[in-house]
């Protein structure tokens, strides 16, 4: 019979095995959040589509209509915007969901053992399901504009993975910080709001002057959005591989450090939540 | 290596408690920043000894002279063997919940070690993770998963759970529309159908109405007795502990102060819980309760016979010592025995008599197998000339009658009723 030893600072050993053992809980939590999210709403799941649709319309109006920007390679502007709105919305909603996830599940944390990593991960998954639905909207847009992607779409999963990593890494940090310091509840909306302006959602990242480009690509969402546009829109929006690699590095660092910090703080979650 | 399935060595859990005006467990970043900025100045003043900074739980916590270590649990060691049912008792704050939290891995110990040699499931609260928007069906699956059941396992037991909770008709209603009783029944039903090797249960039995309590305690008893499961059971219901458990551990102030056969530990617990409220006494006739006729010196409630406790089954003796102050008045004492629901259970008085000044002792007995378990208080009346109430004291003394006997039937709760005499039943066959 296997033996489990509980000791100060000893939880480490079983952690990853436990994560696997509790995979069903992971599935159930995500399932619960998806089920609950649109209960008692009139439009239900349609909300997942309405938000990116309206954002796209508004951004097209502002950046094309008022600021007179144009999309590279003669792309229809709404399509150009939407390819960025989707990952951005996925990122921002998983950020806000996962950062609050531990606090809203406080009753679970203080009563039941399971690898806590499941909670923020479940929140990201929930946003990911919404994201998959919005991909359908993008498909409709493509049909409307009679736009067919080329071979580059094969690289699309890679950029989804990158978006996932960025959302999860940042989510872990904020989630752990939010348990200890509830100030983050107020900081997160700002991050989400400002992030929208610091990410090339309504415009092309090529519009950013070369001087700032390097600094700009430290924002992991720059690589994600550029990648989305490049892979979905036949490469009409150019992709700078060096900045993409930089973004990837940032995302990997964010994930690794997020997991490290989360694991470090996890032991005390039940005591401080 | 011993054959213990749970081995606890020197377990301790330390919390740091902050003495602040606002009591909150989490911190605001603002406080930390403010504290860090102020830290150099404090060091200059030499107010913060370095040792205080060694917080194992979180280095971000500001060291402060207002922080204090609090050991919720310390030096606790015990072993539990396969198939044993062990009760954990103690007053509120004795460390029971902390112990369970460590055993179920919710929180980490600060020192010591636990070895577990089987799968553990803990039930620290019924209905953990229930979501009000979800239906009963959905919640059963969700809650089951949270408690560590696999989907196939839940599906197999689904009908049994639903039948046990008696919610067949409302299976597809969101539980937010449930009455609190239905909610609790459903929650308990899921938990009761768990099948881990070690089950840790905390006070989940006092749920639902009387009928459901019987049912849930019966289920617990069944699990403990017939399935040979290892169970750690925390409860304030001594009857349940006595009946379900083989052994008991008693905690007080975070330390293990007694361990052994359940009857011994439970009676020690009850003795300490009863405390000194069975005796009141006053030394100064000027200020003692009473009036110009009579002053009360002492009121004592004692168990009679070989019982050390005031139990339902043992007779009680009530002694009243008093000073007669005024000469030549015909007086007598009357007691109302009032239970904790405020019902007067009985009234008793001594015959009226004129006594000369001095000190007297009056004694009466309440027979065993009469009072139900629970708290009682005594209302004292000093009566002049047979019918004039000259003095009343609403709570001159109080005591608790406990039910300390194990029972052999399913009901482990307090039977309803003001009194609980033992009646003899006789059943004869009148028609074949």
Interface residues (C-beta under 8 A of the other chain):
Chain A: X1 X2 X3 X4 X5 X6 X7 X8 X9 X11 X22 X24 X25 X27 X28 X29 X31 X32 X35 X36 X39 X40 X105 X107 X108 X109 X110 X111 X112 X113 X114 X179 X180 X181 X182 X183 X184 X265 X267 X268 X270 X271 X272 X273
Chain B: X15 X25 X26 X27 X28 X29 X30 X32 X56 X57 X58 X60 X101 X102 X103 X104 X105 X106 X107 X108 X109 X110 X111 X112 X113 X114 X115 X116 X117 X118 X120 X122 X124 X125 X128 X129 X131 X133 X134 X138 X141 X142 X145 X146 X147 X148 X150 X151 X174
